[in-house]
Amino acid sequence: FMGESLMGEGRYVTGVLARKRGGLERMAFPAHAVVLASGGIGHLFGVTTNPGEANGHGLAMAARAGAVIADAEFVQFHPTALNVGKDPAPLATEALRGDGALLINAAGERFMEGVHDLAEMAPRDIVARAIHREVEAGRGALLDCRDAVGKSFAERYPTVFAACQEAGIDPATQPIPVAPAEHYHMGGVLTDANGRTSLDGLWAAGEVAATGAHGANRLASNSLLEAVVFAARIAEDIQGLMPTPRSAYWNEMDSEPGLPSQRNTDEREAITVLRETLSRNVGVERSADSLRQALVDIGQAEARCQRVSIRNMMASGRIIAAAALKRAESRGGHFRADYPDADPAQARRSYITLDEVNAIAEAAADQAAGNSVSNAMGS
Ligand SMILES: Cc1cc2nc3c(=O)[nH]c(=O)nc-3n(C[C@H](O)[C@H](O)[C@H](O)COP(=O)(O)OP(=O)(O)OC[C@H]3O[C@@H](n4cnc5c(N)ncnc54)[C@H](O)[C@@H]3O)c2cc1C
């Protein structure tokens, strides 16, 4: 369970600091090469298809060590997660729409027809936004598989069928309630074609990395392909480095003395605030106001957190919100309600460091404080 990177002189990562889950003792693992493969950030969002382990620890660890983060604003939302109150939310695979399943609202109206020529087969982000708007407007969104799949559902889609059954829904005879859910992070720790980050001694692979392979909107299944290709390149790249002594040493750097390892009530509540604000304000549709609100919420939540691992989650949430605030246009998975069009002048990757993120967050907090003072003076 990693908490921090060990830093040598300059920008050289020399190992990781770790603590066993549930334990107090910390240990340091010195290494000539550290490969970050800690997965995505989905669980920072209240509604996600990702497991609890995908909580942005690795992204924050790298950023805190000074690594450049790229494309952090590009988050992909799967349009049709089952909206049945489960965490993580089970997926209703897109193959269902490919098979002819229709999206309807609670009144039974198809709502994709007026939105895109391809209707239900429109790109992921367009379908996700249309579903989001139906849900927000109180009309509800459901995936109707009755005619397209019907009685063969259990046999053809056993995983989705099992998830529906668990929620008390028979998809052969009932439409399935759906909502968009955070699914994949295109952004992450900037790497080159060999998986090297901007810090010496640190490589990154998999969802935590931003190799650039996914652009602003990943195509389904490309993530596993990317992970396999870049993992092999990294293995080749670090071959031949001097071996490091294998022994870990304990308690050398005790920066969290006496902290109990269980999350306390304050930290649990802070995580709930983080997840709610990211889904509400940094979700399928964002705006400058909602993103600033998220930054303020995260700052207030973080003030209640002590543990490095929880502060790492807050830092990753802040990175995504700040990067989304910087990109004043809409592109791929990033949709700004206040800038709904793509701006050709911004058709390039984004780069951010934690220092810049913190400056953006401070400005948002100052602006919010200024607004509340002027509101108080006006009233
Ligand atoms: C429901 C679902 C369906 C998907 N379907 C597809 C698909 O069909 N095709 C496709 O290409 N992609 C798919 N994806 C995306 C793909 O699964 C992920 O992008 C991929 O698994 C990420 O792999 P990874 O190795 O980077 O991270 P992970 O597989 O998430 O592994 C990261 C590991 O790091 C550990 N870890 C995290 N933080 C720490 C820490 N601080 N200390 C120690 N360990 C830590 C975690 O516990 C975990 O074991 C899907 C994702 C989901 C959620």
The ligand as an ORCA input file, in Angstrom:
! r2SCAN-3c Opt
* xyz 0 1
  C     -16.486     -2.615    -15.684
  C     -15.295     -2.328    -16.545
  C     -15.201     -2.903    -17.798
  C     -14.096     -2.625    -18.615
  N     -13.993     -3.224    -19.816
  C     -12.894     -3.024    -20.574
  C     -12.730     -3.702    -21.810
  O     -13.588     -4.483    -22.228
  N     -11.597     -3.465    -22.535
  C     -10.627     -2.598    -22.100
  O      -9.612     -2.421    -22.777
  N     -10.756     -1.934    -20.931
  C     -11.855     -2.144    -20.154
  N     -11.983     -1.477    -18.971
  C     -10.887     -0.602    -18.521
  C      -9.752     -1.445    -17.992
  O     -10.265     -2.531    -17.257
  C      -8.824     -0.627    -17.093
  O      -8.416      0.528    -17.758
  C      -7.611     -1.472    -16.725
  O      -8.004     -2.620    -15.978
  C      -6.621     -0.674    -15.899
  O      -5.532     -1.531    -15.637
  P      -4.352     -1.064    -14.715
  O      -3.401     -2.219    -14.634
  O      -3.841      0.250    -15.161
  O      -5.031     -0.815    -13.300
  P      -5.842     -1.835    -12.367
  O      -6.220     -3.067    -13.086
  O      -6.924     -1.020    -11.733
  O      -4.760     -2.244    -11.293
  C      -4.228     -1.289    -10.405
  C      -3.751     -2.003     -9.157
  O      -3.021     -1.085     -8.351
  C      -3.434     -1.236     -7.011
  N      -3.225      0.028     -6.281
  C      -3.876      1.213     -6.466
  N      -3.411      2.144     -5.607
  C      -2.445      1.544     -4.880
  C      -1.605      1.985     -3.811
  N      -1.652      3.225     -3.358
  N      -0.741      1.101     -3.302
  C      -0.661     -0.175     -3.782
  N      -1.441     -0.653     -4.770
  C      -2.317      0.210     -5.302
  C      -4.897     -1.619     -7.087
  O      -5.322     -2.246     -5.906
  C      -4.895     -2.546     -8.295
  O      -4.593     -3.844     -7.922
  C     -13.087     -1.732    -18.149
  C     -13.193     -1.147    -16.890
  C     -14.279     -1.438    -16.097
  C     -14.363     -0.791    -14.742
*
